[in-house]
Amino acid sequence: MTNCRLRGKERRYLRGLGNALGPTVYLGKEGLSVAVIRLLNEA
C-alpha cells in the first residue's frame, strides 16, 4: 500500500460524502455481542 496524504479539499469532499451516510450498526456500552455478530452475518 502506498502512503499518500490527502489535500484539504479532498479530505473535505470525502468527509461530506460520509456525512450523508447513516450508521448501519449501533454499538452500546457493552460493545459487540454474539447476537450482533449473528445479525451481521445474516444480513
C-alpha positions as CSV (number, residue, x, y, z in Angstrom):
1,M,0.0,0.0,0.0
2,T,1.3,3.4,-0.9
3,N,1.2,6.2,1.8
4,C,-0.2,9.4,0.4
5,R,-1.6,12.4,2.2
6,L,-4.9,13.9,1.2
7,R,-5.2,17.6,0.5
8,G,-7.6,19.7,2.4
9,K,-10.1,19.8,-0.4
10,E,-10.0,16.1,-0.9
11,R,-10.5,15.4,2.8
12,R,-13.5,17.8,2.9
13,Y,-15.0,16.2,-0.1
14,L,-14.7,12.7,1.4
15,R,-16.0,13.9,4.8
16,G,-19.0,15.4,3.0
17,L,-19.8,12.1,1.4
18,G,-19.6,10.3,4.7
19,N,-21.9,12.8,6.4
20,A,-24.7,11.8,4.1
21,L,-24.4,8.1,5.2
22,G,-26.4,6.9,8.1
23,P,-24.9,4.4,10.5
24,T,-25.9,0.8,9.9
25,V,-25.0,-0.7,13.3
26,Y,-25.0,1.0,16.7
27,L,-22.9,-0.5,19.4
28,G,-23.7,0.3,23.0
29,K,-21.7,0.3,26.2
30,E,-21.5,-3.5,26.2
31,G,-19.8,-3.5,22.7
32,L,-20.1,-6.2,20.2
33,S,-22.2,-9.2,21.3
34,V,-22.8,-12.6,19.8
35,A,-26.3,-11.6,18.8
36,V,-25.0,-8.6,16.9
37,I,-22.4,-10.7,15.1
38,R,-25.1,-13.2,14.2
39,L,-27.4,-10.5,12.8
40,L,-24.5,-9.0,10.7
41,N,-23.7,-12.4,9.3
42,E,-27.3,-12.9,8.3
43,A,-27.6,-9.5,6.6
